[in-house]
């Protein structure tokens, strides 16, 4: 299972995502900054923009790697088990969103 395919797939996915986000930011297709969470002066001191994008790349790489590992184990399960788990998570998410809207208007 722990072959190099998971690593390389996560690496390419993170690279593609970072380049796509930079492209969209460069040509103003998105109004928000993909590295905006790193611009908090109290948590992170002023960093060079390349370091900010490298941190984003590392975070995306870790997220994609974990997702690919989870999907690898998900394939080994019978389809009914993940369907039940996703259904329960979906119900909780919908209930949370509906309850959140009511409390926001109060």
C-alpha distances in whole Angstrom, upper triangle without the diagonal:
4,6,9,9,9,11,14,14,15,17,19,19,21,23,24,25,27,29,29,31,33,34,35,37,38,40,41,39,38,40,38,36,32,33,36,34,34,38,39,41,41,38,37,40,41,38,38,36,33,32,32,30,28,27,27,24,22,22,21,18,17,18,16,13,14,14,11,9,12,12,9,10,13,12,12,15,19,20,23,21,20,24,26,24,24,28,29,27,29,33,32,32,35,37,36,37,41,42,41,43,46,46,46,49,51
4,7,8,7,9,11,12,13,15,17,18,19,21,22,23,25,27,28,29,31,33,34,35,37,39,39,38,36,39,36,34,31,31,34,32,32,36,37,39,39,35,34,37,38,35,35,33,31,29,29,27,25,24,24,21,19,20,19,16,15,17,15,11,12,14,11,9,13,13,10,12,15,15,15,18,22,23,26,24,22,26,28,25,26,29,30,28,31,34,33,33,36,38,37,38,41,42,41,43,46,46,46,49,51
4,5,7,8,9,11,12,14,15,17,18,20,21,23,24,26,27,28,30,31,33,34,36,38,39,37,36,39,37,34,31,31,34,33,32,36,38,40,40,36,35,38,38,35,34,33,30,29,29,27,24,25,24,21,20,21,20,16,16,18,15,12,14,15,12,11,15,15,12,14,17,17,17,20,24,25,28,26,24,28,30,28,28,31,32,31,32,36,35,35,38,40,39,39,43,44,43,45,48,48,48,51,53
4,6,5,6,8,10,10,12,14,15,16,18,20,21,22,24,26,27,28,30,31,33,35,36,34,34,36,34,32,28,29,32,31,30,34,36,38,38,35,33,35,35,32,31,30,27,26,27,24,22,22,22,19,17,19,18,14,15,17,14,11,14,15,12,12,16,16,14,17,19,18,19,23,26,27,30,28,26,29,31,29,29,33,34,31,33,36,36,35,38,40,39,39,43,44,43,45,48,48,47,50,52
4,5,5,6,8,10,11,12,14,15,16,18,20,21,22,24,26,27,28,30,31,33,34,32,32,35,33,31,27,28,31,30,30,34,35,38,39,35,34,36,36,33,32,30,27,27,27,24,22,22,22,18,17,19,17,13,15,16,12,10,13,14,10,11,14,13,12,15,17,16,17,21,24,24,27,26,24,26,29,27,26,30,31,29,31,34,34,33,35,38,37,37,41,42,41,43,46,46,45,48,51
4,6,5,6,8,10,11,12,14,15,16,18,20,21,22,24,26,27,28,30,32,32,31,30,32,30,28,25,25,28,27,27,31,33,35,35,32,31,33,34,30,30,28,26,25,25,22,20,20,19,16,15,16,14,11,11,12,9,7,10,10,7,8,11,11,9,13,15,14,16,19,22,22,25,24,21,24,26,24,24,27,28,26,28,31,31,29,32,35,34,34,37,39,37,39,43,42,42,45,47
4,6,5,6,9,10,11,12,14,15,16,18,20,21,22,24,26,27,28,30,31,30,29,31,29,27,23,23,27,26,25,29,31,33,33,30,28,31,31,28,27,25,23,22,22,20,17,17,17,14,12,14,12,9,10,12,9,7,10,12,9,10,14,14,13,16,18,18,20,22,26,26,29,27,24,27,29,27,26,30,31,28,30,33,32,31,34,36,35,35,39,40,38,40,43,43,42,46,48
4,5,5,6,8,10,10,12,14,15,16,18,20,21,22,24,26,27,28,30,28,28,31,29,27,23,23,27,26,26,29,31,34,35,31,29,32,31,28,27,25,22,22,22,19,17,18,17,14,13,15,13,10,12,14,11,9,13,14,11,13,16,16,15,18,20,20,21,24,27,27,30,29,26,29,31,29,28,31,33,30,31,35,34,32,35,38,37,36,40,41,40,41,45,45,44,47,49
4,5,5,6,9,10,11,12,14,15,16,18,20,21,22,24,25,27,28,26,26,29,27,25,22,23,26,25,26,29,31,34,35,31,30,32,32,29,28,25,23,23,22,19,18,18,17,14,14,15,12,9,12,12,8,8,12,11,9,11,14,13,13,16,17,17,19,22,25,24,27,26,23,25,28,26,25,28,30,27,28,32,31,30,32,35,34,33,37,38,37,39,42,42,41,44,46
4,6,5,6,9,10,10,12,14,15,16,18,20,21,22,24,26,27,25,24,27,24,22,19,20,23,22,22,25,27,30,31,27,26,29,28,25,25,23,20,20,19,16,15,15,14,10,10,11,8,6,8,8,5,5,9,9,8,10,13,13,13,16,17,18,20,22,25,24,27,26,23,25,27,25,23,27,28,25,26,30,29,27,30,33,31,31,35,36,34,36,39,39,38,41,44
4,6,5,6,9,10,11,12,14,15,17,18,20,21,22,24,26,24,24,26,24,22,18,19,22,22,21,24,27,29,30,27,25,27,27,23,22,20,17,17,17,14,12,14,12,9,9,11,9,6,9,11,8,8,12,13,11,14,16,16,17,20,21,21,24,26,29,28,31,29,26,29,31,28,27,30,32,29,29,33,32,30,33,36,34,34,37,38,37,38,42,41,40,43,45
4,5,5,6,8,10,10,12,14,15,16,18,20,21,22,24,22,22,25,24,22,18,19,23,23,23,26,28,31,32,29,27,29,28,25,23,21,18,19,19,15,14,16,14,10,12,13,11,9,12,13,10,11,14,14,13,15,18,17,18,21,22,22,24,27,29,28,31,30,27,29,31,29,27,31,32,29,30,33,33,31,33,36,35,34,37,39,37,38,42,42,40,43,46
4,5,5,6,9,10,10,12,14,15,16,18,20,21,22,20,20,23,21,19,16,17,21,21,21,24,26,29,31,28,26,28,28,25,24,21,19,19,18,15,14,15,13,10,11,12,8,7,11,10,7,9,12,11,11,14,16,15,16,19,20,20,23,25,27,26,29,28,24,26,28,26,24,27,29,26,26,30,30,27,29,32,31,30,34,35,33,35,38,38,37,40,42
4,5,5,6,9,10,10,12,14,15,16,18,20,21,19,18,21,19,17,13,14,18,17,18,21,23,26,27,24,22,25,24,21,20,17,15,15,14,11,10,11,9,6,8,9,5,5,9,9,7,9,12,12,12,15,17,17,18,21,21,22,25,27,29,28,31,29,26,27,30,27,25,28,30,26,27,30,30,27,29,32,30,30,33,35,32,34,37,37,35,38,41
4,5,5,6,8,10,11,12,14,15,16,18,20,19,18,21,19,17,14,15,18,19,18,21,24,26,28,25,23,25,24,20,19,16,14,15,14,10,10,12,10,7,10,11,9,8,12,13,11,13,16,16,15,18,20,20,21,24,25,25,28,30,32,31,34,33,29,31,33,31,29,32,33,30,30,34,33,30,33,36,34,33,36,38,35,37,40,40,38,41,44
4,6,5,6,9,10,10,12,14,15,17,18,16,17,20,19,17,14,16,19,20,20,22,25,28,30,27,25,27,26,23,21,18,16,17,16,13,13,15,12,10,13,13,10,11,14,14,12,14,17,16,16,19,21,20,21,24,24,25,28,30,32,30,33,32,28,30,32,30,28,31,32,29,29,33,32,29,31,34,33,31,35,37,35,35,39,39,37,40,43
4,6,5,6,9,10,10,12,14,16,16,15,14,17,15,14,10,13,16,17,17,20,22,25,27,25,23,25,24,21,20,17,15,16,14,11,12,13,10,8,11,11,8,10,13,12,10,13,16,15,15,19,20,19,21,24,24,24,28,29,31,29,32,31,27,28,30,28,25,28,30,26,26,30,29,26,28,31,29,28,31,33,31,32,35,35,33,36,39
4,5,5,6,9,10,10,12,14,15,14,14,16,14,12,9,10,14,15,15,17,20,23,25,22,20,22,20,18,16,13,12,13,11,8,9,10,7,6,10,10,8,10,13,13,12,15,17,17,18,21,22,22,24,26,27,28,31,32,34,33,35,34,30,31,33,31,28,31,32,29,29,32,31,28,30,33,31,30,33,35,32,33,37,36,34,37,40
4,5,5,6,9,10,10,12,14,13,14,16,15,13,11,13,16,18,18,19,23,25,27,25,23,24,22,19,17,14,12,14,13,10,11,14,11,10,13,14,12,13,17,16,15,18,20,20,20,23,25,24,26,29,29,30,33,34,36,35,37,36,32,33,36,34,31,34,35,32,31,35,34,31,33,36,34,32,36,37,35,35,39,39,37,39,42
4,5,5,6,9,10,11,12,11,11,14,14,13,10,13,16,18,18,20,23,26,28,26,24,26,24,22,20,16,15,17,15,12,14,16,12,12,15,15,13,14,18,17,15,18,21,19,20,23,24,24,26,29,28,29,32,33,35,33,35,35,31,32,34,32,29,32,33,30,29,33,32,29,30,34,32,30,33,35,32,33,37,37,34,37,40
4,5,5,6,8,10,10,9,9,11,10,9,7,10,12,14,15,16,20,22,25,23,21,23,21,19,17,14,14,15,13,10,13,14,10,11,14,14,12,14,17,16,16,19,21,20,21,24,25,24,27,29,29,30,33,34,36,34,36,35,31,32,34,31,29,31,32,29,28,31,31,27,29,32,30,28,31,33,30,30,34,34,31,34,37
4,5,5,6,9,10,10,10,12,11,9,8,10,12,15,15,16,19,22,25,23,21,22,19,17,15,11,11,14,12,9,12,14,11,11,15,15,14,16,19,18,18,21,23,23,24,27,28,27,29,32,32,33,36,37,39,37,39,38,34,35,38,35,32,35,36,32,32,35,34,31,32,35,33,31,34,36,33,33,37,37,34,36,39
4,5,5,6,8,8,10,12,13,11,11,13,16,18,19,19,23,25,28,27,24,25,23,21,18,15,14,17,16,13,15,17,15,14,18,19,16,18,22,21,20,23,25,24,25,28,29,29,31,34,33,34,37,38,40,38,40,39,36,36,39,36,33,36,37,34,33,36,36,32,33,36,34,32,35,37,34,34,38,38,35,38,41
4,6,5,6,5,6,9,10,10,10,13,14,17,18,19,22,25,27,26,24,25,23,21,20,16,17,19,16,14,17,18,15,16,19,19,17,19,22,21,20,24,25,24,25,29,29,28,31,33,32,33,37,38,39,37,39,38,34,35,37,35,32,34,35,32,30,34,33,30,31,34,32,29,32,34,31,31,35,35,32,34,37
4,6,5,6,6,7,8,7,8,10,11,15,15,15,19,21,24,23,21,22,20,18,17,13,14,17,14,12,16,17,14,15,19,18,17,20,22,21,21,25,26,25,27,30,30,30,33,35,34,36,39,40,41,39,41,40,36,36,38,36,33,35,36,33,32,35,34,30,31,34,32,29,33,34,31,31,35,34,31,33,36
4,6,8,9,10,11,10,11,13,14,18,18,17,21,23,26,26,23,24,21,19,17,13,14,17,15,13,17,18,16,17,21,21,19,22,25,24,24,27,29,28,29,32,33,33,35,38,37,38,41,42,44,42,44,43,39,40,42,39,36,39,40,36,35,38,38,34,35,38,36,33,36,38,35,35,38,38,35,37,40
4,6,8,10,12,12,13,16,17,20,21,20,24,26,29,29,26,27,24,23,21,17,18,21,19,17,20,22,19,20,24,23,22,24,27,26,26,29,31,29,31,34,34,34,36,39,38,39,42,43,45,42,44,43,40,40,42,40,37,39,40,37,35,38,38,34,35,38,36,33,36,38,35,34,38,38,35,37,40
4,5,6,9,10,12,14,15,18,19,19,22,24,27,27,25,26,23,22,21,17,19,21,19,17,21,22,19,20,24,23,21,24,27,25,26,29,30,29,31,34,34,33,36,39,38,39,42,43,44,41,43,42,39,39,41,39,35,37,38,35,33,36,36,32,32,35,33,30,33,35,32,31,35,35,31,33,36
4,7,9,11,12,15,16,19,20,20,23,26,29,28,26,28,25,24,23,19,20,23,20,18,21,22,19,20,23,22,20,23,26,24,24,27,28,27,28,32,32,31,34,36,35,36,39,40,41,38,40,39,36,35,38,36,32,34,35,32,30,33,33,29,30,33,31,28,31,33,30,29,33,33,30,32,35
4,6,8,9,12,12,15,17,17,20,23,25,25,23,25,23,22,21,18,19,21,18,16,20,20,17,18,21,20,18,22,24,22,22,26,27,25,27,30,30,29,32,35,33,35,38,38,40,37,38,38,34,34,36,34,30,32,33,30,28,31,30,27,27,30,28,25,28,30,27,26,30,30,27,29,32
4,7,10,12,11,14,16,16,18,21,23,23,22,23,22,21,21,17,20,21,18,17,21,20,18,20,23,21,20,24,25,23,24,28,28,27,29,32,32,32,35,37,36,37,41,41,42,39,40,40,36,36,37,35,32,33,34,31,29,32,31,27,28,30,28,25,28,29,26,25,29,29,25,27,30
4,6,9,7,10,13,12,14,18,20,19,19,20,19,18,18,15,17,18,15,14,18,17,14,17,20,18,17,21,22,21,22,25,26,25,27,30,30,30,33,35,34,36,39,39,40,38,39,38,34,34,36,33,30,32,32,29,28,30,29,25,26,28,26,23,26,28,24,24,28,27,24,26,29
4,5,5,8,10,10,12,15,18,17,16,17,16,15,15,12,14,15,11,11,14,14,11,14,17,16,15,19,20,19,20,23,24,24,26,29,29,29,32,34,33,35,38,38,40,38,39,38,34,35,36,34,31,33,33,30,29,32,30,27,28,30,28,26,29,30,26,27,30,29,26,29,32
4,6,8,9,10,13,16,18,17,15,17,16,15,15,11,13,13,10,8,12,11,8,11,13,12,11,15,16,15,17,20,21,20,22,25,25,26,28,30,30,32,35,35,37,35,37,35,31,32,34,31,28,31,31,27,27,30,28,25,27,29,26,25,28,29,26,27,30,30,27,30,32
4,5,6,7,10,13,15,14,12,14,12,11,11,9,10,10,6,7,10,9,7,10,12,11,12,15,16,16,18,20,21,21,24,26,26,27,29,31,31,33,36,36,39,37,38,37,33,34,36,32,30,33,33,29,29,32,30,27,29,31,28,27,30,31,27,29,32,31,28,31,33
4,5,5,8,11,13,12,11,13,12,12,13,11,13,13,9,10,13,12,10,14,15,14,15,18,19,18,20,23,23,23,26,28,28,29,32,33,33,35,38,38,40,39,40,38,34,35,36,33,31,33,33,29,29,31,29,26,28,30,27,25,29,29,25,26,30,28,26,28,31
4,6,6,10,11,10,9,12,12,12,14,12,14,13,9,11,13,11,10,13,14,12,14,17,17,16,19,21,21,22,25,26,26,28,30,31,31,34,36,36,39,37,38,36,32,33,34,31,29,31,31,27,27,29,27,24,27,28,25,24,27,27,24,25,28,27,24,27,29
4,6,8,10,8,6,9,9,9,11,10,12,10,7,9,11,9,9,12,13,12,14,17,17,17,20,22,22,23,26,27,27,29,31,33,33,35,38,38,41,39,40,38,35,36,37,33,32,34,34,30,30,33,30,28,30,31,28,27,31,31,27,29,32,30,28,31,33
4,6,9,8,7,8,7,8,10,10,13,12,9,11,14,12,12,16,17,16,17,20,21,21,23,25,26,27,29,31,31,33,35,36,36,39,41,41,44,42,43,41,38,39,40,36,34,37,36,32,33,35,33,30,32,33,30,29,32,32,28,29,32,31,28,31,33
4,6,6,6,8,9,10,13,13,16,14,11,15,16,14,14,18,18,17,19,22,22,22,25,26,26,27,30,31,31,33,36,37,37,40,42,42,44,43,43,41,38,39,40,36,34,37,36,32,32,34,32,29,31,32,28,28,31,30,27,28,31,29,26,29,31
4,6,5,5,7,10,13,14,17,15,13,16,18,16,17,20,20,19,22,25,24,25,28,29,29,31,33,34,35,37,39,40,40,43,45,45,48,46,47,44,41,43,43,40,38,40,39,35,36,38,35,32,35,35,32,31,34,34,30,31,34,31,29,32,33
4,6,7,10,12,16,17,19,17,15,19,20,17,18,22,21,20,23,25,24,25,28,29,29,31,34,34,34,37,39,39,40,43,44,44,47,46,46,44,41,42,42,39,37,39,38,34,35,37,34,32,34,35,31,31,34,33,29,31,33,30,28,32,32
4,7,10,11,15,16,18,15,13,16,17,14,15,19,18,17,20,22,21,21,25,26,25,27,30,31,31,33,35,36,36,39,41,41,44,43,43,41,38,39,39,36,35,37,36,32,33,35,32,30,33,33,29,29,33,32,28,31,33,30,29,32,33
4,6,7,11,12,14,11,10,14,14,12,13,17,16,15,18,20,20,21,24,25,25,27,30,30,31,33,35,36,37,39,41,42,44,43,44,42,39,40,41,37,36,38,37,34,35,37,34,32,34,35,32,31,35,34,31,33,35,33,31,34,35
4,6,10,12,14,12,11,15,15,14,16,19,19,18,21,23,23,24,27,28,28,30,33,33,34,36,38,39,40,43,44,45,48,47,48,45,42,44,44,41,39,42,41,37,38,40,38,35,38,39,35,35,38,37,34,36,38,36,34,37,38
4,7,9,12,10,10,13,14,14,15,18,19,19,21,23,24,25,27,29,29,31,33,34,35,37,39,40,41,43,45,46,49,48,49,47,43,45,46,42,41,43,42,39,39,42,39,36,39,40,36,36,39,39,35,37,39,37,35,38,39
4,6,8,6,7,10,11,11,13,15,16,16,19,20,21,23,25,26,27,29,31,32,33,35,36,38,39,41,43,44,47,46,47,45,42,43,44,41,39,42,42,38,38,41,39,36,39,40,37,36,39,39,36,37,40,38,36,39,41
4,5,5,7,9,10,11,13,14,16,17,19,20,22,23,25,26,28,29,31,32,34,35,36,38,39,41,43,45,47,46,48,46,42,44,45,42,40,43,43,39,40,42,40,37,40,42,38,37,41,41,38,39,42,41,38,41,43
4,5,5,6,9,10,11,12,14,15,16,18,20,21,22,24,26,27,28,30,32,33,34,36,37,39,41,42,45,44,45,44,40,42,43,40,38,41,41,37,37,40,38,35,37,39,36,35,39,39,36,37,40,39,36,39,41
4,5,5,6,9,10,10,12,14,15,16,18,20,21,22,24,25,26,28,30,31,32,35,36,37,39,41,44,42,44,43,39,41,43,39,37,40,41,37,37,40,39,36,38,40,38,36,40,41,38,39,42,41,38,41,44
4,5,5,6,9,10,10,12,14,15,17,18,20,21,23,24,25,27,29,30,31,33,34,36,38,40,43,42,43,41,38,40,41,38,36,39,39,36,36,39,37,35,37,39,36,35,39,39,36,38,41,40,37,40,42
4,5,5,6,9,10,11,12,14,16,17,18,20,21,23,24,26,27,29,30,32,33,35,37,38,41,40,41,39,36,37,39,36,34,37,37,33,33,36,34,31,34,36,33,32,36,36,33,34,37,36,34,37,39
4,5,5,6,9,10,10,12,14,15,16,18,20,21,22,24,26,26,28,30,31,33,35,36,39,38,40,38,34,36,37,34,32,35,36,32,32,35,34,31,33,36,33,32,35,36,33,34,38,37,34,37,40
4,5,5,6,9,10,10,12,14,15,16,18,20,21,22,24,25,27,29,30,31,34,35,38,37,39,37,34,36,37,34,32,36,36,32,33,36,35,32,35,37,34,33,37,38,35,36,40,39,37,40,42
4,5,5,6,9,10,11,12,14,15,17,18,20,21,23,24,26,27,28,30,32,34,37,36,37,35,32,34,35,32,30,33,33,30,31,34,32,29,32,34,31,31,34,35,32,34,37,36,34,37,39
4,5,5,6,8,10,11,12,14,15,16,18,20,21,22,24,26,27,28,31,32,35,33,35,33,30,31,33,30,28,31,31,27,28,31,29,27,29,31,29,28,32,32,30,31,34,33,32,35,37
4,5,5,6,9,10,10,12,14,15,16,18,20,21,22,24,25,27,29,31,33,32,34,33,29,31,33,30,28,31,32,28,29,32,31,28,31,33,31,30,34,35,32,34,37,36,34,38,40
4,5,5,6,9,10,10,12,14,15,16,18,20,21,23,24,26,28,29,32,32,34,31,28,30,32,29,27,31,31,27,29,32,30,28,31,33,31,30,34,35,32,34,37,36,35,38,40
4,5,5,6,9,10,11,12,14,16,17,18,20,22,22,25,27,28,31,30,31,29,26,28,29,26,24,28,28,24,25,28,27,24,27,29,27,27,30,31,29,31,34,33,31,35,37
4,5,5,6,8,10,10,12,14,15,16,18,20,21,22,25,26,29,27,29,27,24,26,28,25,23,26,27,23,24,27,26,23,26,29,26,26,30,31,28,30,34,33,31,35,37
4,5,5,6,9,10,10,12,14,15,16,19,20,21,23,25,28,27,29,27,24,26,28,25,24,27,28,25,26,29,28,26,29,31,29,29,33,34,32,33,37,36,35,38,40
4,5,5,6,9,10,11,12,14,15,17,18,20,22,23,26,26,28,25,22,25,26,23,22,26,26,23,24,27,26,24,27,29,27,28,31,32,30,32,35,34,34,37,39
4,5,5,6,9,10,11,12,14,16,16,18,21,21,24,23,25,23,20,22,23,20,19,22,23,19,21,24,23,21,24,26,24,24,28,29,27,29,32,32,31,34,36
4,5,5,6,9,10,10,12,14,15,16,19,20,23,22,24,22,19,21,23,21,19,23,23,20,21,25,24,22,25,28,26,26,29,31,29,31,34,34,33,36,38
4,5,5,6,9,10,11,13,14,16,17,19,22,22,24,22,19,22,24,21,20,24,24,22,23,27,26,24,27,30,28,28,32,33,31,34,37,36,36,39,41
4,5,5,6,9,10,11,12,14,16,17,20,20,22,19,17,20,21,18,17,21,21,19,20,24,23,21,25,27,25,26,29,30,29,31,34,34,33,37,39
4,5,5,6,8,10,10,12,15,16,18,17,20,18,14,17,19,16,15,18,19,17,18,21,21,19,22,25,24,24,27,29,28,30,33,33,32,35,37
4,5,5,6,9,10,11,13,15,18,17,20,18,15,18,20,18,17,21,22,19,21,24,24,23,26,28,27,28,31,32,31,33,36,36,36,39,41
4,5,5,6,9,10,11,13,17,17,19,17,15,18,20,17,17,21,21,19,21,25,24,23,26,29,28,29,32,33,32,34,37,37,37,40,42
4,5,5,6,9,10,11,14,14,16,14,11,14,16,13,13,17,18,16,18,21,21,20,23,25,24,25,29,30,29,31,34,34,34,37,39
4,5,5,6,9,10,13,12,15,13,10,13,16,14,13,17,18,17,18,21,22,21,23,26,25,26,29,31,30,32,35,35,35,38,40
4,5,6,7,10,13,13,16,15,12,16,18,16,16,20,21,20,21,25,25,24,27,29,29,30,33,34,34,36,38,39,39,42,44
4,5,5,7,11,12,14,12,10,14,16,14,15,18,19,18,20,23,23,23,26,28,28,29,32,33,33,35,38,38,38,41,43
4,5,5,8,8,11,9,7,10,13,11,12,15,16,16,17,20,21,21,23,25,25,27,29,30,31,33,35,36,36,39,41
4,6,8,8,11,11,9,12,15,14,14,17,19,19,20,23,24,24,26,28,29,29,32,34,34,36,38,39,39,42,44
4,7,9,12,11,10,13,15,15,16,19,20,20,22,24,25,26,28,30,30,32,34,35,36,38,40,41,41,44,46
4,6,8,7,7,10,12,12,13,16,17,18,19,21,22,23,25,27,28,29,31,33,33,36,38,38,39,42,44
4,6,6,8,9,11,12,13,15,17,18,19,21,23,24,25,27,28,30,31,33,34,36,38,39,40,42,44
4,6,6,6,9,10,11,12,15,16,16,18,20,21,22,24,26,27,28,30,31,33,35,36,37,39,41
4,6,5,6,9,10,10,12,14,15,16,18,20,21,22,24,26,27,28,30,32,33,35,36,38,40
4,5,5,6,9,10,11,12,14,16,17,18,20,21,23,24,26,27,29,31,32,33,35,37,38
4,5,5,6,8,10,10,12,14,15,16,18,20,21,22,24,25,26,28,30,31,32,35,36
4,5,5,6,9,10,10,12,14,15,16,18,20,21,22,24,25,27,29,30,31,33,35
4,6,5,6,9,10,11,12,14,15,17,18,20,21,22,24,26,27,29,30,32,34
4,5,5,6,9,10,11,12,14,16,17,18,20,21,22,25,26,27,28,31,32
4,5,5,6,9,10,10,12,14,15,16,18,20,21,22,24,25,26,29,31
4,5,5,6,9,10,10,12,14,15,16,18,20,21,23,24,26,28,29
4,5,5,6,9,10,11,12,14,15,16,18,20,21,22,24,26,28
4,5,5,6,9,10,10,12,14,15,16,18,20,21,22,25,26
4,5,5,6,9,10,10,12,14,15,17,19,20,21,23,25
4,5,5,6,8,10,11,12,14,16,17,18,20,22,23
4,6,5,6,9,10,10,12,14,15,16,18,20,21
4,5,5,6,9,10,10,12,14,15,16,19,20
4,5,5,6,8,10,11,13,14,15,17,19
4,5,5,6,8,10,11,12,14,16,17
4,6,5,6,9,10,10,12,14,16
4,5,5,6,9,10,10,13,15
4,5,5,7,9,10,11,13
4,5,5,6,9,10,11
4,5,5,6,9,10
4,6,5,6,9
4,5,6,7
4,6,5
4,6
4
